[in-house]
Amino acid sequence: MIFLSKKFLVLYTVFTIVLLILLGVFIGDSSLHAIPNLDPLYYLNSIPYFNLNIGNDVITIIKPSSTFFVYLLGVITILLGVSFLKDRKVVSKKWWGVSMILWGTGAILAGTSYQGLGYELKCDGLSYCMYTSWFELAYLYITALSILSLMVAIVYSSANLQVRKISIYVAVISLFAYGTLLLKGTISDNRFLMSYEFFVICFMPHFIYFFILNVIEYKKNKDEMNKLLIYTWLIFLVVNVLYFVFLLAETTMPLYENTGIWFSENDILHIALIFWMLFIWLYVKEKIKDYN
């Protein structure tokens, strides 16, 4: 298949590297991406943090509990990917492995900037904190690349050759379009194009497609793999609904101000995703097989 040939994979690797470099170049303009009303000291005093002394340097770690949850998610997801790759003879399992390793890498990139080193990367030494950082943009693109890999995995296990070709073609085009829009947003300081919400709008349809495909296959075959994959996508939907419910409820700051406990919508997302990954590891992984 042309989209999985070595030549294509090399070309897309080059595209990815060039895109990540360009994102780094254009995100470097702090005046463009600054938030005028967000003073670094004010921001730091509004969230939990601690200072870490390393030699003569002091590194500020923000949102330590949130950092722990997202790094834990990243490690579990990468280990899940490695577990999938132990059975490379099954093509769908191989691509599940690639997808999970990329997903876990994205989670660690996100945790480094949204949590962990967020103050160091976006605020330290600046007049105003930056809206985002290269780590966050890289996380969005790497996770999008993970979903493309997941598309390959799903269609190899649940679709015939013709559907497989069309599905991968659409996924490749959508990833290229998303990467281009992400770069455009970075250059023009369009914060919606750089947001997680825009990412969800672009890629949630992929998971809806996975769900529909597995429902169709389960109705035909009444098999355990497609049934478990249907549960997988339903759980993933619940995870994202929980995130947006907590986001819109805006409970994070009142909870922190009244109790000193930091628990945000991102924590909900990461903890729920940890359970989602464990569900895949414990129940889904062994059932994955290539389409007959």
C-alpha positions as protocol buffer text, in pm:
chain_id: "A"
residue {
  index: 1
  type: MET
  ca { x: 0 y: 0 z: 0 }
}
residue {
  index: 2
  type: ILE
  ca { x: 149 y: 333 z: -112 }
}
residue {
  index: 3
  type: PHE
  ca { x: 77 y: 515 z: 215 }
}
residue {
  index: 4
  type: LEU
  ca { x: 268 y: 253 z: 413 }
}
residue {
  index: 5
  type: SER
  ca { x: 560 y: 213 z: 172 }
}
residue {
  index: 6
  type: LYS
  ca { x: 911 y: 295 z: 292 }
}
residue {
  index: 7
  type: LYS
  ca { x: 931 y: 590 z: 53 }
}
residue {
  index: 8
  type: PHE
  ca { x: 611 y: 741 z: 188 }
}
residue {
  index: 9
  type: LEU
  ca { x: 711 y: 685 z: 551 }
}
residue {
  index: 10
  type: VAL
  ca { x: 1044 y: 859 z: 484 }
}
residue {
  index: 11
  type: LEU
  ca { x: 865 y: 1153 z: 319 }
}
residue {
  index: 12
  type: TYR
  ca { x: 621 y: 1187 z: 606 }
}
residue {
  index: 13
  type: THR
  ca { x: 906 y: 1165 z: 857 }
}
residue {
  index: 14
  type: VAL
  ca { x: 1077 y: 1454 z: 675 }
}
residue {
  index: 15
  type: PHE
  ca { x: 748 y: 1650 z: 676 }
}
residue {
  index: 16
  type: THR
  ca { x: 713 y: 1590 z: 1051 }
}
residue {
  index: 17
  type: ILE
  ca { x: 1069 y: 1700 z: 1127 }
}
residue {
  index: 18
  type: VAL
  ca { x: 1038 y: 2014 z: 912 }
}
residue {
  index: 19
  type: LEU
  ca { x: 701 y: 2099 z: 1071 }
}
residue {
  index: 20
  type: LEU
  ca { x: 835 y: 2059 z: 1426 }
}
residue {
  index: 21
  type: ILE
  ca { x: 1135 y: 2280 z: 1341 }
}
residue {
  index: 22
  type: LEU
  ca { x: 910 y: 2550 z: 1190 }
}
residue {
  index: 23
  type: LEU
  ca { x: 681 y: 2539 z: 1494 }
}
residue {
  index: 24
  type: GLY
  ca { x: 989 y: 2602 z: 1709 }
}
residue {
  index: 25
  type: VAL
  ca { x: 1102 y: 2892 z: 1490 }
}
residue {
  index: 26
  type: PHE
  ca { x: 769 y: 3074 z: 1487 }
}
residue {
  index: 27
  type: ILE
  ca { x: 677 y: 3011 z: 1850 }
}
residue {
  index: 28
  type: GLY
  ca { x: 998 y: 3187 z: 1949 }
}
residue {
  index: 29
  type: ASP
  ca { x: 843 y: 3533 z: 1909 }
}
residue {
  index: 30
  type: SER
  ca { x: 733 y: 3591 z: 2270 }
}
residue {
  index: 31
  type: SER
  ca { x: 581 y: 3931 z: 2189 }
}
residue {
  index: 32
  type: LEU
  ca { x: 348 y: 3767 z: 1937 }
}
residue {
  index: 33
  type: HIS
  ca { x: 228 y: 3491 z: 2168 }
}
residue {
  index: 34
  type: ALA
  ca { x: 230 y: 3677 z: 2500 }
}
residue {
  index: 35
  type: ILE
  ca { x: -82 y: 3713 z: 2713 }
}
residue {
  index: 36
  type: PRO
  ca { x: -74 y: 4086 z: 2802 }
}
residue {
  index: 37
  type: ASN
  ca { x: -270 y: 4051 z: 3125 }
}
residue {
  index: 38
  type: LEU
  ca { x: -79 y: 3752 z: 3262 }
}
residue {
  index: 39
  type: ASP
  ca { x: 211 y: 3869 z: 3476 }
}
residue {
  index: 40
  type: PRO
  ca { x: 458 y: 3585 z: 3553 }
}
residue {
  index: 41
  type: LEU
  ca { x: 470 y: 3651 z: 3928 }
}
residue {
  index: 42
  type: TYR
  ca { x: 91 y: 3679 z: 3951 }
}
residue {
  index: 43
  type: TYR
  ca { x: 53 y: 3354 z: 3759 }
}
residue {
  index: 44
  type: LEU
  ca { x: 304 y: 3173 z: 3979 }
}
residue {
  index: 45
  type: ASN
  ca { x: 129 y: 3285 z: 4297 }
}
residue {
  index: 46
  type: SER
  ca { x: -207 y: 3165 z: 4167 }
}
residue {
  index: 47
  type: ILE
  ca { x: -105 y: 2797 z: 4131 }
}
residue {
  index: 48
  type: PRO
  ca { x: 80 y: 2535 z: 4339 }
}
residue {
  index: 49
  type: TYR
  ca { x: 455 y: 2514 z: 4276 }
}
residue {
  index: 50
  type: PHE
  ca { x: 789 y: 2439 z: 4434 }
}
residue {
  index: 51
  type: ASN
  ca { x: 1147 y: 2538 z: 4359 }
}
residue {
  index: 52
  type: LEU
  ca { x: 1403 y: 2271 z: 4279 }
}
residue {
  index: 53
  type: ASN
  ca { x: 1770 y: 2359 z: 4345 }
}
residue {
  index: 54
  type: ILE
  ca { x: 2008 y: 2203 z: 4094 }
}
residue {
  index: 55
  type: GLY
  ca { x: 2360 y: 2329 z: 4158 }
}
residue {
  index: 56
  type: ASN
  ca { x: 2346 y: 2705 z: 4127 }
}
residue {
  index: 57
  type: ASP
  ca { x: 2020 y: 2697 z: 3934 }
}
residue {
  index: 58
  type: VAL
  ca { x: 1666 y: 2712 z: 4067 }
}
residue {
  index: 59
  type: ILE
  ca { x: 1398 y: 2542 z: 3857 }
}
residue {
  index: 60
  type: THR
  ca { x: 1034 y: 2611 z: 3929 }
}
residue {
  index: 61
  type: ILE
  ca { x: 803 y: 2310 z: 3904 }
}
residue {
  index: 62
  type: ILE
  ca { x: 436 y: 2404 z: 3875 }
}
residue {
  index: 63
  type: LYS
  ca { x: 125 y: 2196 z: 3945 }
}
residue {
  index: 64
  type: PRO
  ca { x: 325 y: 1902 z: 4088 }
}
residue {
  index: 65
  type: SER
  ca { x: 27 y: 1666 z: 4133 }
}
residue {
  index: 66
  type: SER
  ca { x: -88 y: 1733 z: 3776 }
}
residue {
  index: 67
  type: THR
  ca { x: 267 y: 1674 z: 3652 }
}
residue {
  index: 68
  type: PHE
  ca { x: 271 y: 1336 z: 3824 }
}
residue {
  index: 69
  type: PHE
  ca { x: -59 y: 1225 z: 3666 }
}
residue {
  index: 70
  type: VAL
  ca { x: 34 y: 1326 z: 3311 }
}
residue {
  index: 71
  type: TYR
  ca { x: 383 y: 1173 z: 3330 }
}
residue {
  index: 72
  type: LEU
  ca { x: 230 y: 854 z: 3470 }
}
residue {
  index: 73
  type: LEU
  ca { x: -10 y: 850 z: 3176 }
}
residue {
  index: 74
  type: GLY
  ca { x: 282 y: 896 z: 2935 }
}
residue {
  index: 75
  type: VAL
  ca { x: 486 y: 613 z: 3087 }
}
residue {
  index: 76
  type: ILE
  ca { x: 192 y: 370 z: 3100 }
}
residue {
  index: 77
  type: THR
  ca { x: 98 y: 449 z: 2740 }
}
residue {
  index: 78
  type: ILE
  ca { x: 453 y: 401 z: 2610 }
}
residue {
  index: 79
  type: LEU
  ca { x: 482 y: 70 z: 2797 }
}
residue {
  index: 80
  type: LEU
  ca { x: 149 y: -35 z: 2645 }
}
residue {
  index: 81
  type: GLY
  ca { x: 291 y: 47 z: 2302 }
}
residue {
  index: 82
  type: VAL
  ca { x: 602 y: -160 z: 2369 }
}
residue {
  index: 83
  type: SER
  ca { x: 378 y: -448 z: 2480 }
}
residue {
  index: 84
  type: PHE
  ca { x: 187 y: -430 z: 2151 }
}
residue {
  index: 85
  type: LEU
  ca { x: 512 y: -433 z: 1952 }
}
residue {
  index: 86
  type: LYS
  ca { x: 613 y: -769 z: 2099 }
}
residue {
  index: 87
  type: ASP
  ca { x: 376 y: -927 z: 1845 }
}
residue {
  index: 88
  type: ARG
  ca { x: 484 y: -747 z: 1527 }
}
residue {
  index: 89
  type: LYS
  ca { x: 368 y: -1028 z: 1297 }
}
residue {
  index: 90
  type: VAL
  ca { x: 14 y: -901 z: 1350 }
}
residue {
  index: 91
  type: VAL
  ca { x: 11 y: -578 z: 1147 }
}
residue {
  index: 92
  type: SER
  ca { x: -268 y: -416 z: 1346 }
}
residue {
  index: 93
  type: LYS
  ca { x: -84 y: -483 z: 1674 }
}
residue {
  index: 94
  type: LYS
  ca { x: 233 y: -330 z: 1530 }
}
residue {
  index: 95
  type: TRP
  ca { x: 49 y: -9 z: 1445 }
}
residue {
  index: 96
  type: TRP
  ca { x: -128 y: -9 z: 1782 }
}
residue {
  index: 97
  type: GLY
  ca { x: 221 y: -17 z: 1931 }
}
residue {
  index: 98
  type: VAL
  ca { x: 345 y: 273 z: 1720 }
}
residue {
  index: 99
  type: SER
  ca { x: 31 y: 471 z: 1805 }
}
residue {
  index: 100
  type: MET
  ca { x: 60 y: 419 z: 2181 }
}
residue {
  index: 101
  type: ILE
  ca { x: 432 y: 507 z: 2188 }
}
residue {
  index: 102
  type: LEU
  ca { x: 360 y: 830 z: 2000 }
}
residue {
  index: 103
  type: TRP
  ca { x: 60 y: 901 z: 2226 }
}
residue {
  index: 104
  type: GLY
  ca { x: 269 y: 851 z: 2540 }
}
residue {
  index: 105
  type: THR
  ca { x: 546 y: 1073 z: 2401 }
}
residue {
  index: 106
  type: GLY
  ca { x: 287 y: 1342 z: 2334 }
}
residue {
  index: 107
  type: ALA
  ca { x: 157 y: 1315 z: 2690 }
}
residue {
  index: 108
  type: ILE
  ca { x: 506 y: 1371 z: 2832 }
}
residue {
  index: 109
  type: LEU
  ca { x: 559 y: 1669 z: 2602 }
}
residue {
  index: 110
  type: ALA
  ca { x: 225 y: 1812 z: 2718 }
}
residue {
  index: 111
  type: GLY
  ca { x: 301 y: 1754 z: 3084 }
}
residue {
  index: 112
  type: THR
  ca { x: 635 y: 1930 z: 3050 }
}
residue {
  index: 113
  type: SER
  ca { x: 472 y: 2253 z: 2934 }
}
residue {
  index: 114
  type: TYR
  ca { x: 111 y: 2260 z: 3055 }
}
residue {
  index: 115
  type: GLN
  ca { x: 232 y: 2140 z: 3396 }
}
residue {
  index: 116
  type: GLY
  ca { x: 591 y: 2067 z: 3513 }
}
residue {
  index: 117
  type: LEU
  ca { x: 815 y: 2324 z: 3347 }
}
residue {
  index: 118
  type: GLY
  ca { x: 535 y: 2548 z: 3224 }
}
residue {
  index: 119
  type: TYR
  ca { x: 657 y: 2850 z: 3420 }
}
residue {
  index: 120
  type: GLU
  ca { x: 1015 y: 2802 z: 3302 }
}
residue {
  index: 121
  type: LEU
  ca { x: 911 y: 2762 z: 2939 }
}
residue {
  index: 122
  type: LYS
  ca { x: 640 y: 3028 z: 2911 }
}
residue {
  index: 123
  type: CYS
  ca { x: 694 y: 3285 z: 3186 }
}
residue {
  index: 124
  type: ASP
  ca { x: 1043 y: 3296 z: 3335 }
}
residue {
  index: 125
  type: GLY
  ca { x: 1232 y: 3611 z: 3237 }
}
residue {
  index: 126
  type: LEU
  ca { x: 945 y: 3752 z: 3031 }
}
residue {
  index: 127
  type: SER
  ca { x: 728 y: 4056 z: 3092 }
}
residue {
  index: 128
  type: TYR
  ca { x: 418 y: 3851 z: 3019 }
}
residue {
  index: 129
  type: CYS
  ca { x: 362 y: 3475 z: 3005 }
}
residue {
  index: 130
  type: MET
  ca { x: 333 y: 3316 z: 2663 }
}
residue {
  index: 131
  type: TYR
  ca { x: 11 y: 3148 z: 2553 }
}
residue {
  index: 132
  type: THR
  ca { x: 184 y: 2827 z: 2450 }
}
residue {
  index: 133
  type: SER
  ca { x: 523 y: 2668 z: 2385 }
}
residue {
  index: 134
  type: TRP
  ca { x: 690 y: 2440 z: 2132 }
}
residue {
  index: 135
  type: PHE
  ca { x: 632 y: 2146 z: 2368 }
}
residue {
  index: 136
  type: GLU
  ca { x: 255 y: 2198 z: 2356 }
}
residue {
  index: 137
  type: LEU
  ca { x: 247 y: 2235 z: 1978 }
}
residue {
  index: 138
  type: ALA
  ca { x: 466 y: 1927 z: 1938 }
}
residue {
  index: 139
  type: TYR
  ca { x: 232 y: 1737 z: 2170 }
}
residue {
  index: 140
  type: LEU
  ca { x: -69 y: 1825 z: 1954 }
}
residue {
  index: 141
  type: TYR
  ca { x: 99 y: 1718 z: 1631 }
}
residue {
  index: 142
  type: ILE
  ca { x: 259 y: 1402 z: 1774 }
}
residue {
  index: 143
  type: THR
  ca { x: -77 y: 1297 z: 1918 }
}
residue {
  index: 144
  type: ALA
  ca { x: -238 y: 1363 z: 1578 }
}
residue {
  index: 145
  type: LEU
  ca { x: 31 y: 1140 z: 1424 }
}
residue {
  index: 146
  type: SER
  ca { x: -57 y: 880 z: 1686 }
}
residue {
  index: 147
  type: ILE
  ca { x: -421 y: 888 z: 1573 }
}
residue {
  index: 148
  type: LEU
  ca { x: -313 y: 836 z: 1210 }
}
residue {
  index: 149
  type: SER
  ca { x: -120 y: 527 z: 1327 }
}
residue {
  index: 150
  type: LEU
  ca { x: -427 y: 413 z: 1520 }
}
residue {
  index: 151
  type: MET
  ca { x: -633 y: 450 z: 1202 }
}
residue {
  index: 152
  type: VAL
  ca { x: -394 y: 211 z: 1029 }
}
residue {
  index: 153
  type: ALA
  ca { x: -422 y: -32 z: 1321 }
}
residue {
  index: 154
  type: ILE
  ca { x: -803 y: -27 z: 1327 }
}
residue {
  index: 155
  type: VAL
  ca { x: -858 y: -67 z: 953 }
}
residue {
  index: 156
  type: TYR
  ca { x: -607 y: -355 z: 940 }
}
residue {
  index: 157
  type: SER
  ca { x: -814 y: -536 z: 1201 }
}
residue {
  index: 158
  type: SER
  ca { x: -1166 y: -437 z: 1094 }
}
residue {
  index: 159
  type: ALA
  ca { x: -1180 y: -342 z: 724 }
}
residue {
  index: 160
  type: ASN
  ca { x: -1133 y: -499 z: 383 }
}
residue {
  index: 161
  type: LEU
  ca { x: -864 y: -379 z: 143 }
}
residue {
  index: 162
  type: GLN
  ca { x: -1075 y: -118 z: -38 }
}
residue {
  index: 163
  type: VAL
  ca { x: -1206 y: 42 z: 282 }
}
residue {
  index: 164
  type: ARG
  ca { x: -855 y: 23 z: 427 }
}
residue {
  index: 165
  type: LYS
  ca { x: -706 y: 221 z: 139 }
}
residue {
  index: 166
  type: ILE
  ca { x: -972 y: 492 z: 151 }
}
residue {
  index: 167
  type: SER
  ca { x: -950 y: 522 z: 531 }
}
residue {
  index: 168
  type: ILE
  ca { x: -574 y: 560 z: 538 }
}
residue {
  index: 169
  type: TYR
  ca { x: -587 y: 808 z: 248 }
}
residue {
  index: 170
  type: VAL
  ca { x: -836 y: 1027 z: 439 }
}
residue {
  index: 171
  type: ALA
  ca { x: -633 y: 999 z: 762 }
}
residue {
  index: 172
  type: VAL
  ca { x: -311 y: 1105 z: 588 }
}
residue {
  index: 173
  type: ILE
  ca { x: -480 y: 1404 z: 425 }
}
residue {
  index: 174
  type: SER
  ca { x: -640 y: 1509 z: 755 }
}
residue {
  index: 175
  type: LEU
  ca { x: -307 y: 1491 z: 938 }
}
residue {
  index: 176
  type: PHE
  ca { x: -135 y: 1698 z: 668 }
}
residue {
  index: 177
  type: ALA
  ca { x: -417 y: 1954 z: 684 }
}
residue {
  index: 178
  type: TYR
  ca { x: -404 y: 1969 z: 1064 }
}
residue {
  index: 179
  type: GLY
  ca { x: -27 y: 2015 z: 1067 }
}
residue {
  index: 180
  type: THR
  ca { x: -58 y: 2296 z: 815 }
}
residue {
  index: 181
  type: LEU
  ca { x: -333 y: 2470 z: 1017 }
}
residue {
  index: 182
  type: LEU
  ca { x: -133 y: 2428 z: 1338 }
}
residue {
  index: 183
  type: LEU
  ca { x: 164 y: 2599 z: 1172 }
}
residue {
  index: 184
  type: LYS
  ca { x: -64 y: 2871 z: 1034 }
}
residue {
  index: 185
  type: GLY
  ca { x: -204 y: 2929 z: 1383 }
}
residue {
  index: 186
  type: THR
  ca { x: 147 y: 2955 z: 1524 }
}
residue {
  index: 187
  type: ILE
  ca { x: 258 y: 3206 z: 1262 }
}
residue {
  index: 188
  type: SER
  ca { x: -56 y: 3423 z: 1287 }
}
residue {
  index: 189
  type: ASP
  ca { x: -110 y: 3381 z: 1663 }
}
residue {
  index: 190
  type: ASN
  ca { x: -450 y: 3220 z: 1604 }
}
residue {
  index: 191
  type: ARG
  ca { x: -498 y: 3062 z: 1946 }
}
residue {
  index: 192
  type: PHE
  ca { x: -797 y: 2854 z: 1847 }
}
residue {
  index: 193
  type: LEU
  ca { x: -589 y: 2670 z: 1586 }
}
residue {
  index: 194
  type: MET
  ca { x: -329 y: 2600 z: 1858 }
}
residue {
  index: 195
  type: SER
  ca { x: -584 y: 2479 z: 2112 }
}
residue {
  index: 196
  type: TYR
  ca { x: -675 y: 2134 z: 2241 }
}
residue {
  index: 197
  type: GLU
  ca { x: -1037 y: 2212 z: 2160 }
}
residue {
  index: 198
  type: PHE
  ca { x: -954 y: 2256 z: 1788 }
}
residue {
  index: 199
  type: PHE
  ca { x: -753 y: 1934 z: 1804 }
}
residue {
  index: 200
  type: VAL
  ca { x: -1060 y: 1750 z: 1939 }
}
residue {
  index: 201
  type: ILE
  ca { x: -1281 y: 1895 z: 1663 }
}
residue {
  index: 202
  type: CYS
  ca { x: -1035 y: 1768 z: 1401 }
}
residue {
  index: 203
  type: PHE
  ca { x: -979 y: 1418 z: 1536 }
}
residue {
  index: 204
  type: MET
  ca { x: -1287 y: 1314 z: 1730 }
}
residue {
  index: 205
  type: PRO
  ca { x: -1450 y: 1218 z: 1394 }
}
residue {
  index: 206
  type: HIS
  ca { x: -1176 y: 954 z: 1356 }
}
residue {
  index: 207
  type: PHE
  ca { x: -1291 y: 785 z: 1677 }
}
residue {
  index: 208
  type: ILE
  ca { x: -1654 y: 807 z: 1567 }
}
residue {
  index: 209
  type: TYR
  ca { x: -1546 y: 634 z: 1246 }
}
residue {
  index: 210
  type: PHE
  ca { x: -1366 y: 364 z: 1447 }
}
residue {
  index: 211
  type: PHE
  ca { x: -1686 y: 311 z: 1647 }
}
residue {
  index: 212
  type: ILE
  ca { x: -1905 y: 282 z: 1336 }
}
residue {
  index: 213
  type: LEU
  ca { x: -1659 y: 46 z: 1167 }
}
residue {
  index: 214
  type: ASN
  ca { x: -1642 y: -183 z: 1471 }
}
residue {
  index: 215
  type: VAL
  ca { x: -2021 y: -181 z: 1512 }
}
residue {
  index: 216
  type: ILE
  ca { x: -2063 y: -290 z: 1147 }
}
residue {
  index: 217
  type: GLU
  ca { x: -1805 y: -565 z: 1186 }
}
residue {
  index: 218
  type: TYR
  ca { x: -1952 y: -684 z: 1514 }
}
residue {
  index: 219
  type: LYS
  ca { x: -2299 y: -712 z: 1361 }
}
residue {
  index: 220
  type: LYS
  ca { x: -2151 y: -934 z: 1089 }
}
residue {
  index: 221
  type: ASN
  ca { x: -1918 y: -1148 z: 1300 }
}
residue {
  index: 222
  type: LYS
  ca { x: -2041 y: -1126 z: 1662 }
}
residue {
  index: 223
  type: ASP
  ca { x: -1674 y: -1147 z: 1765 }
}
residue {
  index: 224
  type: GLU
  ca { x: -1505 y: -1048 z: 2089 }
}
residue {
  index: 225
  type: MET
  ca { x: -1248 y: -811 z: 1933 }
}
residue {
  index: 226
  type: ASN
  ca { x: -1499 y: -577 z: 1771 }
}
residue {
  index: 227
  type: LYS
  ca { x: -1722 y: -584 z: 2079 }
}
residue {
  index: 228
  type: LEU
  ca { x: -1431 y: -478 z: 2301 }
}
residue {
  index: 229
  type: LEU
  ca { x: -1329 y: -209 z: 2053 }
}
residue {
  index: 230
  type: ILE
  ca { x: -1683 y: -68 z: 2063 }
}
residue {
  index: 231
  type: TYR
  ca { x: -1648 y: -43 z: 2442 }
}
residue {
  index: 232
  type: THR
  ca { x: -1308 y: 119 z: 2392 }
}
residue {
  index: 233
  type: TRP
  ca { x: -1448 y: 406 z: 2184 }
}
residue {
  index: 234
  type: LEU
  ca { x: -1749 y: 455 z: 2412 }
}
residue {
  index: 235
  type: ILE
  ca { x: -1518 y: 485 z: 2713 }
}
residue {
  index: 236
  type: PHE
  ca { x: -1300 y: 731 z: 2522 }
}
residue {
  index: 237
  type: LEU
  ca { x: -1608 y: 942 z: 2448 }
}
residue {
  index: 238
  type: VAL
  ca { x: -1696 y: 947 z: 2818 }
}
residue {
  index: 239
  type: VAL
  ca { x: -1338 y: 1053 z: 2900 }
}
residue {
  index: 240
  type: ASN
  ca { x: -1362 y: 1355 z: 2671 }
}
residue {
  index: 241
  type: VAL
  ca { x: -1709 y: 1448 z: 2790 }
}
residue {
  index: 242
  type: LEU
  ca { x: -1579 y: 1449 z: 3149 }
}
residue {
  index: 243
  type: TYR
  ca { x: -1297 y: 1683 z: 3042 }
}
residue {
  index: 244
  type: PHE
  ca { x: -1531 y: 1937 z: 2885 }
}
residue {
  index: 245
  type: VAL
  ca { x: -1781 y: 1917 z: 3172 }
}
residue {
  index: 246
  type: PHE
  ca { x: -1508 y: 2009 z: 3421 }
}
residue {
  index: 247
  type: LEU
  ca { x: -1365 y: 2270 z: 3184 }
}
residue {
  index: 248
  type: LEU
  ca { x: -1699 y: 2448 z: 3150 }
}
residue {
  index: 249
  type: ALA
  ca { x: -1777 y: 2413 z: 3522 }
}
residue {
  index: 250
  type: GLU
  ca { x: -1462 y: 2616 z: 3604 }
}
residue {
  index: 251
  type: THR
  ca { x: -1416 y: 2451 z: 3944 }
}
residue {
  index: 252
  type: THR
  ca { x: -1035 y: 2442 z: 3951 }
}
residue {
  index: 253
  type: MET
  ca { x: -958 y: 2787 z: 4093 }
}
residue {
  index: 254
  type: PRO
  ca { x: -1244 y: 2802 z: 4347 }
}
residue {
  index: 255
  type: LEU
  ca { x: -1142 y: 2459 z: 4477 }
}
residue {
  index: 256
  type: TYR
  ca { x: -777 y: 2564 z: 4506 }
}
residue {
  index: 257
  type: GLU
  ca { x: -857 y: 2898 z: 4671 }
}
residue {
  index: 258
  type: ASN
  ca { x: -1095 y: 2742 z: 4924 }
}
residue {
  index: 259
  type: THR
  ca { x: -913 y: 2418 z: 5006 }
}
residue {
  index: 260
  type: GLY
  ca { x: -558 y: 2443 z: 4874 }
}
residue {
  index: 261
  type: ILE
  ca { x: -623 y: 2134 z: 4659 }
}
residue {
  index: 262
  type: TRP
  ca { x: -529 y: 2161 z: 4292 }
}
residue {
  index: 263
  type: PHE
  ca { x: -748 y: 1941 z: 4072 }
}
residue {
  index: 264
  type: SER
  ca { x: -820 y: 2057 z: 3719 }
}
residue {
  index: 265
  type: GLU
  ca { x: -998 y: 1939 z: 3407 }
}
residue {
  index: 266
  type: ASN
  ca { x: -660 y: 1818 z: 3283 }
}
residue {
  index: 267
  type: ASP
  ca { x: -629 y: 1594 z: 3587 }
}
residue {
  index: 268
  type: ILE
  ca { x: -970 y: 1447 z: 3510 }
}
residue {
  index: 269
  type: LEU
  ca { x: -860 y: 1386 z: 3152 }
}
residue {
  index: 270
  type: HIS
  ca { x: -527 y: 1227 z: 3243 }
}
residue {
  index: 271
  type: ILE
  ca { x: -658 y: 1004 z: 3522 }
}
residue {
  index: 272
  type: ALA
  ca { x: -947 y: 887 z: 3303 }
}
residue {
  index: 273
  type: LEU
  ca { x: -704 y: 819 z: 3016 }
}
residue {
  index: 274
  type: ILE
  ca { x: -486 y: 611 z: 3248 }
}
residue {
  index: 275
  type: PHE
  ca { x: -785 y: 384 z: 3317 }
}
residue {
  index: 276
  type: TRP
  ca { x: -864 y: 381 z: 2944 }
}
residue {
  index: 277
  type: MET
  ca { x: -510 y: 266 z: 2864 }
}
residue {
  index: 278
  type: LEU
  ca { x: -528 y: -2 z: 3133 }
}
residue {
  index: 279
  type: PHE
  ca { x: -858 y: -124 z: 2988 }
}
residue {
  index: 280
  type: ILE
  ca { x: -691 y: -159 z: 2646 }
}
residue {
  index: 281
  type: TRP
  ca { x: -392 y: -335 z: 2801 }
}
residue {
  index: 282
  type: LEU
  ca { x: -592 y: -579 z: 3014 }
}
residue {
  index: 283
  type: TYR
  ca { x: -889 y: -656 z: 2790 }
}
residue {
  index: 284
  type: VAL
  ca { x: -836 y: -542 z: 2432 }
}
residue {
  index: 285
  type: LYS
  ca { x: -472 y: -606 z: 2343 }
}
residue {
  index: 286
  type: GLU
  ca { x: -483 y: -986 z: 2335 }
}
residue {
  index: 287
  type: LYS
  ca { x: -797 y: -986 z: 2119 }
}
residue {
  index: 288
  type: ILE
  ca { x: -648 y: -773 z: 1840 }
}
residue {
  index: 289
  type: LYS
  ca { x: -595 y: -959 z: 1514 }
}
residue {
  index: 290
  type: ASP
  ca { x: -574 y: -872 z: 1145 }
}
residue {
  index: 291
  type: TYR
  ca { x: -885 y: -870 z: 928 }
}
residue {
  index: 292
  type: ASN
  ca { x: -970 y: -1209 z: 780 }
}
